[in-house]
Amino acid sequence: MAEHNCIMCNRTCSDYQENGNKELRVLHCPICGCYIAPLYNPLLFDVKYIGNPYDAEKTSIYMFYNQRTEYPFFLGQEARFNSYKKDVSHSKAKFLAVADIESWYPKTIDEKIDKVILKIKDLSRYDGDTISVSFSKAKALFFVHIKDCSEEVDEDIVAQQQIEFLIEALIELNYISVDDWDNIKSSMMSSKTFLHIMLTPKGLAQVYYLQKTHVTNKEVFVAMSFHKSANAIRKSIKQGIEDAQYSSLLMDEVVHNHQIVPEMLRLIKETRFMIMDITQPNFGAYYEAGYAQGLGKEVIITCRQDVWEQKDFSCEFDKNCYYKQVATKPHFDIAQKQILKWKDYADLTKQLAEWIMHIIG
């Protein structure tokens, strides 16, 4: 096992060829976790290159917060990822799309604070534990992002300023305590400096609230056609969700006495993740999936393989019926997402359960 610099955070990490495949490297980074990167693509190994689709800082932060070991992330082109999927050792890897990172990445200071305390809890062994965080790891934990600076800056100083800002916000909220914080700020950039952080009782209370309402929720929102011809698809999806130890929520099965759109948005917000089947056209499902992704939730998209690969969606009676084509063909905006393409109902149930366990856990 050789050493290599992580292509995202530039930390020294171990790497090895996967099954002798000279095009692939599996890297184990102490910050970003485990991921597969193709050596054939120089864009990924020069993160400052303008053609690289990934924002290196955001990608490193995303992988730090969502670390995978047994089933690594795959960075690169989805087409090449799909060509490697036939290799058993890669079949459980997750393709990391830029859209996944952008939808998860916090948009507000409140979202950052919630993610930080949840991660501190995840790194703690027990309530009242103090975690030790190096300067390098603190850059990922506290969402340091320097890329958007408009001019050349001292990256370490800017990183320290961003870390200080978020830590002091957390201290002011009484969510964390940091040992000797006033004195340690001046030496934070030293490679020998560690931040010793503990969640306060108030911070733990907020963590448990977030876990109860968001993280540990076992309900899954399903968006799909409600036409009776899709009943077999519905049954297969519900069985796949159940096999993965989750429970399904479909709007036409929810009993409520409210206006349907606010109720639907509330359910999407409160469920753990979302599944959208696009085998049969349903414009509302795209709206619901967009809302879920905007909240940073995982959206698993399923489609029957022959429908996904079909070329002609014209009307049976009028080959030039443009609106019929638009209404029935899966929309191009989702092409950047990895699609679960199923052959029959048993295949849908089996694949969906596997995807949920590998992607969501």
RARA-V774262 format. One line per field, one symbol per residue. phi: phi as a letter, one per 30 degrees, with the letter a starting at -180 (. if undefined). psi: psi as a letter, one per 40 degrees, with the letter a starting at -180 (. if undefined). A space follows every 50 residues. Layout:
BEGIN
phi=???
psi=???
END
This chain:
BEGIN
phi=.ccadedcciddbdbaddhidddcbccccdcdicacbdddcdddcbdddd dddcdedddddedddbebbdcddcckddddeddddddedcdcdcdcdedd ddddddcbddddeddddddddddddadjdcccbddddddddchdbceddd bdbddddddddddeeddddddddicbbbehedddedcddddcdbdccbdd edddddddddddcbdcdccbdccadcdddcdddeddddddddddibbcbb edccdabbdddedddddddcddabbbccdcdadddddddddddddiddbc cbadedddcdcccddecbdcdddddddcdedddcddddcdcccbdddddd ddeddddddcj
psi=hiiihhedeeihiiiiihfeheeihhhhhedeahihhhddgdddegeehd ehdhhddddddddddfiicdgiihhahddddddedehdeedeihhhiddd ddddhheiddddddddddddddeidiheihihhidddddddffhhedehe ihihddddddddddddddddddefdiihhfddddddedeheehihhhhhi dddddddddddddddeheihhhhiheideedddddddddddddefiiihh deehhifiiddddddddddeidaihhhedihgddddddddddddeeihhh hihhddddeidhfiidegeegdddddddhhiddedeihhhhididddddd dddddddddd.
END
